[in-house]
Amino acid sequence: MERIISPIEFKTSPDDGTLVGYAAIFGHPDDDGDTIVPGAFKRSIQESKSGAKAWPVFLLQLDADSPIGSVTSMDEDENGLLIRAKIAPTTRGKEILSLLRMKPRPALSGLGVGFRAKSYTPTKTGRTLTDLDLIAVSLVTFPSQSRAVVTSVKRAPIEPVPIVDEAAVRRRLQAEDSAMRMQAWKEAHKAARPRYS
């Protein structure tokens, strides 16, 4: 099983331990240089929903010996793999919810996926992942992507408690994407520019 830990927006409800978040974001490479493209989870999601294969397990630290609940829904949208999972109401589950709500910052703040790559294209820095068997979704302490952060923890019936300024995070991500596109454009035009001696 391979794994990727990705940027997320994450909320919890203390009433039933339900979490909602992005387990993977499209178009952003992880520390190993792997990038997931839209549609990579589509087949796997359809097979799980139809009963043709098992749903992904919900783990702690991507450890198969540490299940903490179950994934209750999963879909791709324009941003990535959006999941809903429920933490079991066990002693460990209550401890995990406490870690997610710690101040001034959560002690547990990442979300990731475990998968088998069925189809991919090698790149200079890693792979472009185009078809994945989703095996696990997991809460993690050390994300392999700097953008993998919990942005809010919902406390019903009160409004979500912000952990970071979500608007500032969005602006920073958009600026980084613009800078990467500009750098790629400059490199492409520099290579195409005629040289005179």
C-alpha positions in Angstrom: 0.0 0.0 0.0 1.3 3.4 -0.9 0.3 6.6 0.8 -0.1 10.3 0.1 -0.9 12.9 2.7 -2.6 15.9 1.2 -4.1 19.4 1.9 -7.4 19.3 3.6 -10.2 21.3 5.0 -11.4 19.5 8.1 -14.4 19.8 10.5 -15.6 17.7 13.3 -18.9 17.5 15.1 -18.7 16.4 18.8 -22.3 15.0 18.7 -21.4 12.0 16.7 -17.6 12.2 15.9 -18.2 12.9 12.2 -15.3 14.4 10.2 -15.5 16.0 6.8 -12.4 16.9 4.8 -10.3 16.6 1.7 -8.2 13.4 1.9 -6.4 14.3 -1.3 -6.1 17.5 -3.4 -5.7 17.3 -7.1 -2.7 18.9 -8.9 -0.4 19.4 -5.9 2.7 17.2 -5.6 3.6 15.5 -2.3 7.1 15.2 -0.9 7.8 12.2 -3.2 6.8 14.2 -6.2 3.5 12.3 -6.9 0.6 14.3 -8.2 -3.0 13.0 -8.2 -5.2 14.1 -11.2 -9.0 14.5 -11.3 -10.7 11.2 -11.9 -8.0 9.1 -10.3 -10.3 7.9 -7.5 -13.5 7.7 -9.7 -13.4 4.0 -10.5 -12.5 3.0 -7.0 -15.3 5.1 -5.5 -17.8 3.6 -8.0 -16.7 0.0 -7.1 -17.0 0.7 -3.4 -20.4 2.2 -3.7 -21.7 -0.6 -5.9 -20.4 -3.2 -3.5 -17.9 -4.6 -6.0 -15.1 -3.9 -3.5 -14.7 -2.9 0.1 -14.9 0.7 1.3 -11.6 2.2 2.4 -10.8 1.7 6.1 -10.4 4.7 8.5 -7.1 4.6 10.3 -4.8 6.5 12.6 -1.3 7.1 11.2 -2.0 4.8 8.2 -1.5 1.9 10.6 -3.6 -1.2 9.6 -3.6 -2.2 13.3 -5.2 1.2 14.4 -8.7 1.5 12.9 -10.5 4.5 14.5 -13.9 4.5 12.7 -15.3 4.2 9.2 -15.6 6.2 6.0 -19.2 7.0 5.5 -19.1 8.9 2.2 -16.6 9.8 -0.5 -16.7 11.8 -3.7 -14.4 13.7 -6.1 -15.1 17.4 -6.7 -13.1 20.0 -8.5 -10.6 20.3 -5.5 -10.0 16.6 -4.7 -11.2 13.6 -2.7 -13.9 14.8 -0.3 -14.6 12.3 2.5 -16.9 12.0 5.5 -15.8 9.6 8.2 -17.1 8.8 11.7 -14.7 8.3 14.7 -15.8 5.4 16.9 -17.1 6.6 20.3 -14.4 4.7 22.2 -11.8 6.0 24.7 -9.3 6.3 21.9 -11.9 8.1 19.6 -12.6 10.6 22.4 -8.8 11.2 22.8 -8.4 11.8 19.1 -11.2 14.4 19.1 -9.5 16.1 22.0 -6.2 16.2 20.0 -8.0 17.7 17.1 -9.4 20.5 19.3 -6.2 21.5 21.2 -5.3 25.1 21.6 -3.3 27.1 20.5 -2.9 24.5 17.7 -4.2 20.9 17.2 -1.9 18.1 18.1 -3.2 16.1 15.2 -3.8 18.0 12.0 -3.3 15.9 8.9 -5.3 13.6 6.7 -4.0 11.2 4.1 -4.8 8.2 1.8 -3.4 4.8 1.3 -3.8 3.4 -2.2 -2.5 1.0 -4.9 -1.5 2.8 -8.1 -3.2 1.0 -11.1 -2.2 3.6 -13.7 0.4 6.4 -13.6 2.8 8.3 -15.8 6.5 8.7 -14.6 7.7 12.4 -14.4 11.1 13.9 -13.7 10.2 14.4 -10.0 7.8 11.5 -9.3 4.6 10.3 -10.9 1.3 11.6 -12.2 -1.3 9.3 -10.7 -4.3 8.6 -12.9 -6.1 5.6 -11.5 -5.9 4.6 -7.9 -7.4 1.8 -5.7 -8.3 3.7 -2.5 -7.6 1.4 0.4 -7.4 3.7 3.5 -8.1 7.2 4.7 -6.1 8.2 7.8 -5.6 10.9 10.4 -1.8 11.6 10.6 0.6 13.7 12.7 3.3 14.3 10.1 1.9 15.2 6.7 4.1 14.7 3.6 2.8 18.0 2.2 3.3 21.4 3.8 -0.3 22.3 2.8 -1.8 19.4 4.7 -3.4 21.3 7.6 -6.6 21.2 9.6 -8.4 24.6 9.1 -11.3 24.3 11.5 -12.9 22.1 14.1 -16.7 22.3 14.3 -18.3 22.5 17.8 -22.0 22.0 17.5 -24.2 24.0 17.8 -21.5 26.8 17.8 -19.9 28.1 14.6 -16.6 26.4 13.5 -13.7 27.6 15.6 -11.0 28.8 13.2 -7.5 27.3 13.7 -6.0 29.4 10.9 -7.2 32.3 8.7 -8.8 30.3 5.9 -9.0 33.3 3.6 -5.3 33.9 4.1 -4.5 30.3 3.4 -6.5 30.4 0.1 -4.7 33.6 -0.9 -1.3 32.1 -0.1 -2.1 28.9 -2.1 -3.3 31.0 -5.1 -0.2 33.1 -5.0 2.0 30.0 -4.9 0.1 28.5 -7.9 0.5 31.7 -9.8 4.2 31.9 -9.1 4.7 28.3 -10.2 2.8 29.0 -13.5 4.9 32.2 -14.1 8.2 30.3 -13.5 7.1 27.5 -15.9 6.2 30.2 -18.5 9.5 32.0 -18.1 11.5 28.7 -18.4 9.6 27.7 -21.6 10.1 31.1 -23.2 13.8 31.2 -22.2 14.4 27.9 -23.8 12.6 29.0 -27.0 14.4 32.4 -27.3 16.9 32.6 -30.1 20.5 33.0 -29.0 22.9 35.5 -30.8 26.6 35.4 -30.6 
